[in-house]
Every structure is written in structure tokens, then in C-alpha cells.
């Protein structure tokens, strides 16, 4: 198509973007600056999007937080940590200036509920990325809100956006930053948090980081009776919590002839993987539809919507479907 020869990201139907800058942020961490086509629209701080890349001939996707505030030039920043078992992160790190990628629209509501309550931002590792989007947005507006960031990292070499954070603190005096180095000080616990932020329990809190870190902080807030003040964005998806006494259902992949069992409450993707099978997947969050397939018979519960399917043929997503009966799937 002539339009795509002139402008490679032009499309009637897809959101595409060109890589315009690649920046090394820390060991194993790169930022991609992207210029999307007009189909992308707008976003707000704290949102994420699906990045789709070609990996060994297959289109795979994974969700990443936008790590900068909205800009007048419409450029987007994704900051991506390389993961040993993450094919999308490896493909993203191989991108160069001029590469074309596919995106989804921005999604999510990881944001404070109040515009004036003192704010605590808790980040660990690459969980700093949506937090940076909020910090840039607040600093650009010269917000008078009292904001404290506690950034937990394993070692000082793992710090992402170190210079950028120092510049923000200089330009915006409302921001106070505490760096917690777990290799030196141990994991962030209630005593450590209270030492850094004595009024933590009175602040609205945004939390983002690895699953273990988030579970630890959530337990801390629950024990103090302040769970309602905590809003979180997960970096990495915890496995489904399954009742060991839950009913088991047989699942048949009709094309390949494979059969396995899945418990009510366990999504079909995890059940298949636990049985040694390797169905295609992308985001594992019900967004990218890479794991979408046709259910031929049986009923499933959609874990996102809470809806139970009919017994006949329909498209389902393995990563968010848990069995309610025996299932036949066209895979």
C-alpha cells in the first residue's frame, strides 16, 4: 500500500508505532520511546498497554506500563526489564530505531482516588515504571500534594531512573524520595516503612512491583486495618489460588488428542501447562487474545467478567477461563 511506503505506521485498523529512541536505563533494562499512529488516542498516568511483537514467526504480546507522562509530541515510553523466560522482553530488547511495533490502546485505572490526600508511592524493581508516569504528571502540574516515594531495589546497580528521579526531586520540592536497598537493609517490613515514612498509614498508597513484594505490603496494610488506602498494579501475574478440594474436570484438546484435568478456579492455561502442554499465550491477563480458541462443548467461568458460558461452541481465552464441567477444545 502506497500510504504505508510513505508512512510505515499508517493503518486503517491497527495501532502501530515506530521506535524513535532506545535508552539503556540499568543492567537488563531498556526504555523504548515510540511514536504511535493516530489510532492510539490518549492515555493518563498509571495506565498500561499491550505490546505485540513477532517472535519466531508468532505474534506474542505482553502488557507494559507507560513510564512517562503524556507529551505534546505524542511519544510514549515503555521501560522493559529483560526476563530469562520472557520471549517478548527479549524481542523488545532487540528492537532498534526505526522498528515498527503493534500496540493496544492504553488501559487501566492505577491512580489515586483523591486529588489532595498525602500520597505514598511504593515501588520495587521495574514496578517503578507506572510510578514514574505519575511523578512526571504531578511535577509538570507543580502539584502542591505531599508525595513520598519509597523505591525498593535489590542493589544500587539495579536502580532504574536514578538521574531522572534526582532531577524530579530538584524541580519539584513536594517530592521526597527514599531508596531502600534490600541487599543491605533486608526486605521492606512494617518497621522499615515506619522509619522512612512515619505517617504511612495516613497516606493514600500506590503500590507496584513483583508479586512477592506486593503480597508482603498488602499483608502489612491488612494487618494495620488500612487495606482501603492501598491501590496496586501487579508486575507479573500470580498463579490462580485454587481450593485443593475443588471439583476436577476433564479437558480434551480435540485436535491434538491431549487430555488433562483442571480444577474449578484454575484457569485452563495454567492447567494445560501443569500437564506439560504448551498452548500459545501472550499477556496471561485476558487482553491480547493470543490464547483464544474455540470451545466445542462444556461450560467455563470467565474470571474477568464472572460470566458462565453456555454449553455449546464459542470462543474462549484459556488464561481467564476456569472449567465448570468437562470441556472439549479445538486445539
Buried (B, 14 or more C-beta within 10 A) or exposed (E): EEEEEEEBBBBEEEBBBBBBEBEEBBEBBBBBBBBBBEBBEEBBBBBBBBBBBEBEEEEBBBBBBBBBBBEEEBBBBBBBBEBEEBBBBBBBBEBEEEBEBBBBBBBBEBBBEEEEBBBBBBBBBBBBBBBBBBBBBBBBEEBEBBBBBBBBBEEEEBBBBBEBBEEBBEEBEBBEBBBBBBEEEEEBEBEBBEEBBEEBBEBBBBBBBBEEBBEBBBEBBEEEEBEEBBBBBBBBEEEBEBEEEBEEBBBBBBEEEBEBBBBBBBBBBBBBBEEEBEBBBBBBBBBBBBBBBEBBBBBBBBBEEEEEBEEEEEEBBBBBBBBBBBBBBEB
